[in-house]
Amino acid sequence: MKIPVLLYHRINNKGINEKYNLSLYRFKDQINSLLKQKSAYRHIITFDDGFSCFYHHAFPILKGKDLEIILFLITEKIGDRGFLTWNQVSELNRCGISIQSHTKNHFFLPRLSKSELIRELQDSKRTIEDRLSKEVKYLSLPYGGKSSLILETARQVGYVKVFTSDIRFAKLEAFEIPRINIPGYISEDKFIKIIQVDCSVLFPYRACQLLKNLIKLIIGYKRVSKF
């Protein structure tokens, strides 16, 4: 069975709706739509980066809901302005949020050497495990940067699944888990089609992703990244 694994970054209370920033009221509507949708699977929602808005805006909406929530942290950012603190992370962990790795520094992994890659993947994993006394099994790839070396190294350091930014429906038994980014400007109709696993709705998004990847190769990933 293929299912949609949803990807979010920021939730705001200022009515802003952008590619990686969703307004609070729109997020509430989407969660309500998810909960009303009858399906044979448990809905999976992922958040990348570890922004503090997750704690203040998203978590109050998600708490207690029958949803699987995975939060991927950039460990070197924890405690920085605009990001979660370790106390908040610990509280989220106690409340059932799955805390996983988004690497140590959020570098574009394909540009790293093997030793640098190991350090990025291993240090973030160990930091979270030491802080929470809980095994970290999942990795989310920064900027969607992926290669056979990255996947092989992730296996070597102990990850059992790698979450990507590929815009496809996912098979949960696979090692690679593609996700669908939910932009702030997505229509309710398109969102419903995504959670109903309607493949036709993904075609325009996949075309945009292919174009973005081509631009990355030509002008560099930083000019088209979210940071």
Secondary structure as the mmCIF struct_conf table of DSSP 4:
data_model
#
loop_
_struct_conf.conf_type_id
_struct_conf.id
_struct_conf.beg_label_comp_id
_struct_conf.beg_label_asym_id
_struct_conf.beg_label_seq_id
_struct_conf.end_label_comp_id
_struct_conf.end_label_asym_id
_struct_conf.end_label_seq_id
STRN STRN1 ILE A 3 ILE A 3
STRN STRN2 VAL A 5 TYR A 8
STRN STRN3 ARG A 10 ASN A 12
BEND BEND1 ASN A 13 LYS A 14
STRN STRN4 GLU A 18 GLU A 18
TURN_TY1_P TURN_TY1_P1 LYS A 19 TYR A 20
STRN STRN5 ASN A 21 SER A 23
HELX_RH_AL_P HELX_RH_AL_P1 LEU A 24 LYS A 36
BEND BEND2 GLN A 37 GLN A 37
BEND BEND3 ALA A 40 TYR A 41
STRN STRN6 ILE A 44 ASP A 49
STRN STRN7 PHE A 51 PHE A 51
TURN_TY1_P TURN_TY1_P2 SER A 52 SER A 52
HELX_RH_AL_P HELX_RH_AL_P2 CYS A 53 CYS A 53
HELX_RH_PI_P HELX_RH_PI_P1 PHE A 54 ALA A 58
HELX_RH_AL_P HELX_RH_AL_P3 PHE A 59 LEU A 62
TURN_TY1_P TURN_TY1_P3 LYS A 63 GLY A 64
BEND BEND4 LYS A 65 ASP A 66
STRN STRN8 GLU A 68 LEU A 73
HELX_RH_3T_P HELX_RH_3T_P1 THR A 75 LYS A 77
TURN_TY1_P TURN_TY1_P4 ILE A 78 GLY A 79
BEND BEND5 ASP A 80 ASP A 80
TURN_TY1_P TURN_TY1_P5 ARG A 81 GLY A 82
STRN STRN9 PHE A 83 PHE A 83
HELX_RH_AL_P HELX_RH_AL_P4 TRP A 86 ARG A 94
TURN_TY1_P TURN_TY1_P6 CYS A 95 GLY A 96
HELX_LH_PP_P HELX_LH_PP_P1 ILE A 97 ILE A 97
STRN STRN10 SER A 98 SER A 101
BEND BEND6 LYS A 104 ASN A 105
HELX_RH_3T_P HELX_RH_3T_P2 LEU A 109 ARG A 111
BEND BEND7 LEU A 112 LEU A 112
HELX_RH_AL_P HELX_RH_AL_P5 LYS A 114 LEU A 132
TURN_TY1_P TURN_TY1_P7 SER A 133 SER A 133
BEND BEND8 LYS A 134 LYS A 134
STRN STRN11 TYR A 138 SER A 140
HELX_RH_3T_P HELX_RH_3T_P3 PRO A 142 GLY A 144
HELX_RH_AL_P HELX_RH_AL_P6 SER A 148 GLN A 156
TURN_TY1_P TURN_TY1_P8 VAL A 157 GLY A 158
BEND BEND9 VAL A 160 VAL A 160
STRN STRN12 LYS A 161 PHE A 163
BEND BEND10 ARG A 168 ARG A 168
STRN STRN13 ALA A 170 ALA A 170
TURN_TY1_P TURN_TY1_P9 LEU A 172 GLU A 173
BEND BEND11 ALA A 174 PHE A 175
STRN STRN14 GLU A 176 ILE A 177
STRN STRN15 ILE A 180 ASN A 181
TURN_TY1_P TURN_TY1_P10 GLY A 184 TYR A 185
HELX_RH_AL_P HELX_RH_AL_P7 GLU A 188 ILE A 195
TURN_TY1_P TURN_TY1_P11 GLN A 196 VAL A 197
HELX_RH_3T_P HELX_RH_3T_P4 CYS A 199 LEU A 202
HELX_RH_AL_P HELX_RH_AL_P8 PHE A 203 ILE A 219
HELX_RH_3T_P HELX_RH_3T_P5 TYR A 221 VAL A 224
BEND BEND12 SER A 225 SER A 225
#
